[in-house]
């Protein structure tokens, strides 16, 4: 397993290059399988990337899109990844994509795991493209090193696609793809911007004590392309 690195001078250059790569991969997936799948992360970092991607010329009606994780809040809440996706990605040309949300009517994310697992059947797997981010603590998706659920979330033999997570260092209960579900992807991008995130990643890769950092578990078990701009 390997980490390749693509570095860009600006976020604009990064977004242009990554949109080109994602579009080609999705187009190839459609050509090969009739449909393609894209799983993305929320947060502030990918907003501009999503806006650029939404304008790509693609058979979006043949693309299934979902989230790597979701805060367990209403989809109208500003903390909702779904809300961000609907305003930044599921617009323009990409408005025709098939979106598979994670948030359900259940009050507790633990009660929604089976529903999310069933809904995953609506998507082509392995995912054609997975875009991950990373927190300052090395978490990715909502696999937080501080959570009681981290061992289960990183268990490659769990057989589970989703896990309900309660981080102790961040608000809101979460729903997250597990490590084996994340790894079930043909192409994984780690999308980072800023020097501080790059410093965290460098520590993750060089410090043996960082083994508990979930992003390291991804990198240790898959080929990952880092796309980064300061």
N, C-alpha and C positions, 0 to 999 in steps of 0.2 A: 504494500500500500504506500502511496506517495502523496506528498503535497507539492503541487506546482504553483508558482507564483507569477501573476500578471500584475505589474505595477504601472500606474498611470500618473501623469502629472496633475491632472485635475479630475474632479468627479464627473465633469461633463464628458471628458474623453473616456472615462471608465464606463459611463452609462451608454455611450454610443457603441463601444466595442462589445459590451455585455448584451445589449439588445440584439446586436447582430448575431452573436453566438446563440442566444436563447431562441431567436426566431428560426435559425437554421435547424437547431435540434428539434424544435416542435414540428417544423415542416417535415423533417425526416421521419419523425414519429408518425405523423399523419400518413405519409406515403407508405410506411411499412405496415402499420397496424390499423389504419382507418381513423384512429383518434390518437391524441397525444395528451399527456398530463403534465401539469406544472404545479409544484407545491412551493409556497413562498412563506417568508417570515414577515412579521409585522414590525412595528416600531417606526422611528423617524428616519432611519438611514435609507431604506429603499424607496421612499416616497417619490423622489425625482426619477429614479430608475423606472418605477412602475408607470409614471406618467408618460415617459418616453416609449416604453414597451407597448402601452395601450394604443399607440399610433402605428404600430408595425402592420405591414400588409401580410395577412395570414388568414387561413380559413379558421377563424376563431370559433365558429360554431362547432368545430371538431376538436376543440381544446377544453379539457376539464381542469379547473383551477381549484385548489384548496389551500389551507393554511397548515403550516407545521405545528402551530400552537395557537391557543386563543385564551384570553382572559375571560373568566366566567362572569361576564357582565352583559347587559342588554346590548343588542347590536346598534342601538342609537347612542350608546355611551361613548364619550370621547376616548376612553381607554380600550375600546373594542378594535381588534385588528380587522374584523370584518368591515366595520365602518370605514376605516382607512382604505381598505381594499376597494370598497364600492365607490369611493370618491377619487381614488388615484389610479386604479388599474382597470376596473370593470366599467370603463368609459371609452369613448371614441370607438375605434375598431373592435377593441376587446370587450365591448358591451355585449357582444354576441357569444361570448364564452359561457360554458356551463360551470357555474360556481357551486361547490359543495361545501357548505358552511360547517363549522364545528359546534357552535353554540346551539343548544336545543332548548326546549321548554323546561327542562329539569332544573330544579333549584340547586341541586348539588351535582357537581361535575362527575362525581363517582357513579351517579345513577345514569349518566349519559354515555358511558364507555361503550356499551353494547350497541347503542344507536349509532354512535360515530363509526364503530367498526362495520356495521351493516351499510352505512352510507359510503364507506370507502369502496365497497363493491361497485359503485357507480363510476369509479375512475379506473383508467388503464394503469396497470402496474406491471413491471417496475415503473416508477415515475420516470418520465423522460428527463425532467429537469427538477432539481431541488435547489432552492436558494436559501442558505442559512445565514444568520447573523451570529453575533457573539456578544455577550455582556462582559462587563469589567471583571466579573468573577469567573469567567470562563464558561458560563452557561450558554447553551444553544437550544433552539426551540424553547420549551419551558422545562428543560431538564436542569434544575438548579442544584448545585452541589450542597446547598444548605437544607434541602428538603428531606423529609423522612422517606420519601418515595424514590430517592435517587438510585439506590441499588436495583430496585425493580425496573426502573426506567432504562437502566443501562444493561440489563440482563439480556444477553443475546439469545438465551434459550427460553425466554418467558412465553413466547408464542402470542404475545399481546401486541396489537398495533397502537393502542392508545393507553394513556395513563392519566388519571386525575392527580394534580400536583398542588400542594400548598407550600409555596416558598416562605421562608421566614425573613427574607431580606427584601421582599417586594410585595406590593399589595395584590389582592385578588387571588382567588383560587384559579387554577388553570387546567386546560386540557392540552395534552401534548402527544405528538407522535413519540413512540419509544425509539430507542437506538436501533433495534433491528428493522423497524419500519422506515426510519430515515435512511438506513443503508440500502433499502430496497429501491434504489434509484440508479438510473443509467449515468447521470451526470450530476455531480454535487458541486455547487459553487459556494464558497465562503465569501460573503460580500461585506467588506469592512471599509470604513473611511475614518481618517483621523490618526494622529500619531499615537494617542493613548491606547486605542484598540490594537494597533500593531505591536506596541510594547507588551500588552497582555498576551498576545499570541506568541511572541518571541519567548516569553517566560514559560508559557504552556509547553512549548516545544523543547525547551532547554532544561527545565527544572523537573527532576524526578519526583519531587514532592507534589507536582501538579497533576499527578495521575488521576486525581478525583475530578479534575476539570472535565466536564462532559465533552467539550469540543475536541479534547485530545482523544477521547474514545472514538469519535467519528473519524478523525484523521488516522488513527491507528488501524482502522478497520475498512478504509475505503480510499479510493483515489479521489482527492479533493483539489479543486482549483481555487486558490486564493485570488480574488480580484480586489485590489486595494488602491486607494488614492489618499494623499494627506488631507 
